[in-house]
Amino acid sequence: MPLVQSVGMQPLVPATQAREITAAKRLENVRYAIRDLACVADEVIQQGHKILPLNIGDPLNFDFQTPSHIIEAVYKAMRDGKNGYAPSPGIPEALEAIRGEAARKGIATVRDVFVTSGASEAVDVCISALVNPGEDILTPKPDYPLYSAVLCKLGIALNAYDLNEDDAWQPELADIERKLTSRTRGIVLINPNNPTGSLCSQQMLEQIAEIARRYNLVVFSDEIYDKLILPDSTEDATPHVAFAAVAPDVPCITFGGMSKNYLVPGWRIGWGIVSGDAAAVTPYVEGIHRLLRARLCANHPEQYAIKPALEGPQDHLIEVRRKLRSRRDLTQKWCQFTPRVSCVAPRGAFYAFPRIDIPESDEVFVKELIRQKHVMVVHGSGFGQKPGTQHFRIVFLPDENTLTKAYAGIAEFIEERYGGA
Ligand SMILES: Cc1ncc(COP(=O)(O)O)c(C=O)c1O
């Protein structure tokens, strides 16, 4: 065996000592705000303090419970031997249930549905199946960081459009028009939104559909929180308006899943619903299925929970929304009465994104808040925001006592560090 091999003209010299293995350069722009905060939180925990976690988007860390009938369905599937690989697109009964759900959402032009390992995998597969090098996809700013992470992984330059805080965080149409180029293939909508908790108005969906038609864009409509709509009054459920219901002709992938609405984020079950003009979307759907086949399948036994979840009792949602509404109201009141803080009222999901008027960065704010008051939130810059503005994201899943304690700590911190506005 020769010790020195040749790669082209360069001799390859064997290493005599361990060298650093660097990560791919494309990953440099992948934001991972929580990681930086985790080090600070570890310091505080080592000093013997307990953290008040207003940063975790997992309902099962708090007083929310998975409906028992869907646990039984998975248990039965495992007992019945559904432990091998599933069909790549998903098991037939789950696909049929997702089609039923699409119909209830008012999506009339369904061309395909498939099951994935969480909505996250659907996002990854659908974006990967669409963009070529040199093309781009418009993503909202602020956004849920998965989108920019997938685009970075693919080596696609980021192209973010602003959400307008002065207009209840609606997409800024003028900015979308400014950012569009001949290489833009799609646009991401997150509705209800993480991190702002905002909802797109129907008029906004119609205007975005118009832009998508004009520029031949695929719309990626992330509706993972569509059953967690939080009306202002005591009325219970205000129906969510699906983009694909408003624009049946526009090529659209609606992302959904079990993590949030059915309280099983650890099962990793999500899906994509393809709608729009049939001839237009057919080649794209074939591309999506190539990738679905390559990754074999989503978790198999867990797919047996999809039908009972979507078609069975929905009682748990009444309780989930009641709790979230009360916690949203508490959060909103605190924002209203705390100097230097203002917040667009969240209307869905379990996030609030208050603005803070402070003379330093929100990252410093958040780190010092953990050190001094042991309250953990995430800085706005971790999600992207307009230059010159500062925010932080609150997850209002914890119970009222925990939230009250945390908000008292944040108010004290603001008063001590910056004084009243
Ligand atoms: C907007 C949004 N989309 C997708 C996901 C990921 O969902 P899943 O657990 O189904 O992968 C999340 C998770 O927090 C989210 O906030």
The ligand as a Tripos MOL2 file, in Angstrom:
@<TRIPOS>MOLECULE
LIG
   16    16     1     0     0
SMALL
NO_CHARGES

@<TRIPOS>ATOM
      1 C1        -43.5290   27.0430   12.7470 C.3       1 LIG1
      2 C2        -43.0520   25.6600   13.0280 C.ar      1 LIG1
      3 N1        -42.9910   24.7710   12.0190 N.ar      1 LIG1
      4 C3        -42.5710   23.5200   12.2130 C.ar      1 LIG1
      5 C4        -42.1750   23.0940   13.4720 C.ar      1 LIG1
      6 C5        -41.6600   21.6820   13.6340 C.3       1 LIG1
      7 O1        -42.7200   20.8170   13.8310 O.3       1 LIG1
      8 P1        -42.5100   19.2330   13.9550 P.3       1 LIG1
      9 O2        -42.3800   18.9220   15.3990 O.co2     1 LIG1
     10 O3        -43.7690   18.6570   13.3560 O.co2     1 LIG1
     11 O4        -41.3110   18.8890   13.1820 O.co2     1 LIG1
     12 C6        -42.2210   23.9840   14.5480 C.ar      1 LIG1
     13 C7        -41.7800   23.5530   15.8880 C.2       1 LIG1
     14 O5        -41.6660   24.2970   16.8280 O.2       1 LIG1
     15 C8        -42.6670   25.2890   14.3220 C.ar      1 LIG1
     16 O6        -42.7310   26.1870   15.3170 O.3       1 LIG1
@<TRIPOS>BOND
     1     1     2 1
     2     2     3 ar
     3     2    15 ar
     4     3     4 ar
     5     4     5 ar
     6     5     6 1
     7     5    12 ar
     8     6     7 1
     9     7     8 1
    10     8     9 2
    11     8    10 1
    12     8    11 1
    13    12    13 1
    14    12    15 ar
    15    13    14 2
    16    15    16 1
@<TRIPOS>SUBSTRUCTURE
     1 LIG1         1 GROUP 0 **** ****
